[in-house]
Amino acid sequence: MPGPLWRLTWTCSSDGMLLFLEDWTILGVNPRIEEVLGYPPGTLTERHLRDIFGEDHLQQISHVVEQVLSSPDAPESSKRLPVQALHISGERRSLELSITHMPRDGVTIFVGLARDVTEVERTRAALAQEQARFNTFFQNSNDALFVHDREGRILEANRVATNVFGYSLEEFRARTIGSLHPPDCPTAPQNMDLSVGETIVFDSMFATKSGEVFPSRTRVQKVLLGTEPMNVSTVTDERRAQVMREQMVRAEKLEAVSRMAGALAHDFNNLLMVAHAASIELTELGGLDEEQRQIATDIHHATEQASALASRLTGVARSHQPLEGTTDLALHVPSISRMLNSLTREEHQLTVDAEPTSLVVALHESQVTQILTNLVANASHAIDGPGHIQVTVKRDDQGGELCAVLTVADDGCGMPPEVLARIFEPLYTTKGASVGTGLGLASVQAILEERGGVVDVQSIPGEGTRFEFMFPTVGTCESPPAPSPRQYAGPRSRRALVVDDMPAVRDVLQRLLTRWGFEVTVAVDGQDALERVQANHTGHFQLMITDMMMPRRSGAELTEAAWLHDDAMPVIVLTGFSTEFLPKGAPGKLTCISKPVQPLRLKSAIDAFFH
């Protein structure tokens, strides 16, 4: 029978103990095993060892048992193995099992000493996971990172550090963090003896391997890596921060321009719409001589130019709804030559030359006008004294694909390479704050990206500049034909609701719709319009034309509310803003037209609802 010392060890051991036979029958377990595996006292006795360790681990135990029997003097480490034991709840527990044996009355009894290492394994796994997270952060940081001891000896450096400083990791490990500062750097703290978790931040100067000195913001923190306290220094290259600050200032400028454009574009486009409609009505009156008709045409083109000027601000500063349409360059460019000539000084000669052939491209007329307005105005500014500006339109065959080539050339001062490289950057200008905005060529670039055009710019200081644009041609021109009274014949006995907070716009729309055969009701804002819709039966209004930005209710809010009363009513929304807030999923019931609205485009949209 076991002596008192054995019983004391069996009962009080902090490790689990179990006795088993060669057939794996459990003779007994001590209280610690029952505690680790959650079994009530005495319930494991005479059970099979596989009930605890499972078949897989039983084979490993069998191998160790064979070693114990064949080599009793083998090192203890060879008789020890990690195993997984099954807790009564089904949870797996990690044990470190050591096995020995003792013959008793001719029977070999095996003694297993089991140490619960579950929490140790979990701690190791957590440490490994934490180390992996630290390594990921360390190597993927945007800043240069160093791990160094309290004396400043560098132990690790990330990829950014090697890129910024030019040293390899081996070279860093032969240096101290202090040696990376240039001589006589007064802002680097001398005392780095920090407590764990303590952080200091300071501005300093660092020197690269090549000797380049740069300003930095450095953050040093004492952390525990494993069990060792280490300093981690984060070095932020202030040169990059300065670039980021400049980009932020530029973004803020663009946002300011966007807000300004949004505040002005609404009323500005409304006024343009009135002027544009008036030019069309003048043409329709008849009895005008050639010069008077040309004046009306010039007004027409001037409103388009002004519209392009308004969209230029919003188009560069933020995303916008692209203008749809096509233009025949061979017809449109000569037609705006008088307007382009008005952009130049008296001593400048503007020549427009277009091939007598159709060259239709996927550009709205206002976009073509916008491109030429910017380039001709820039060319005029570049010419000091008498000079010549040449605008040409020609065709070119690029590998079997017909393209239209638009060229603007001048004999002005030209541009040096450093200026030429930046001409399409938003807000970049060489004209001075009182003359240039830096938005003109940026808006031209936006049009090119939107429409798949390419540009080649050649400039020689003292000799002049040449812009050559190339656009793929498309089938036929979608621009409406020249206005004539017959095109305004429209439906009869139909009621339309016109909604706008600007009286002049309401008057123009009412006048146009009345001539097209509509009985017109006007509303001064979105709420007024909704009340008029709700005051009548469903189907009373066969059409609603509304502004987007209005007091009390926007055009989008009005449309949704009006459709709750009359879900079949067609709606045309006039806007100089994005259409992203308009109701979706309304095919055949909703059309959006960009301001300033051309009467023929409006007439075409109305006809589409009733045919």
Secondary structure, DSSP 8 states (H G I E B T S, - for coil): ---HHHHHHHHH-SSEEEEE-TT-BEEEE-HHHHHHHT--TTSSTT-BTHHHHHHHHHHHHHHHHHHHHH-TTS-GGGGEEEEEEE-TTS-EEEEEEEEEEEEETTEEEEEEEEEE-HHHHHHHHHHHHHHHHHHHHHHH-SSEEEEE-TT-BEEEE-HHHHHHH---HHHHHTSBGGGGS-TT-TTS-S-----TT-EEEEEEEEE-TT--EEEEEEEEEEEEETTEEEEEEEEEEHHHHHHHHHHHHHHHHHHHHHHHHHHHHHHHHHHHHHHHHHHHHHHHH----HHHHHHHHHHHHHHHHHHHHHHHHHHHHS--------EEHHHHHHHTHHHHHTTS-TTEEEEEEE-SS--EES--HHHHHHHHHHHHHHHHHH--SSEEEEEEEEEEEETTEEEEEEEEEE-S----HHHHTTTTSTT--SS-TTT--S-HHHHHHHHHHHHT-EEEEEEETTTEEEEEEEEEB-SS--S-----GGGG---SSEEEEEE-S-HHHHHHHHHHHHHTTEEEEEESSHHHHHHHHHTS-TTS-SEEEEESS-SSS-HHHHHHHHHHH-TT--EEEEESS--TTS-SS-TTTEEEEESS--HHHHHHHHHHH--
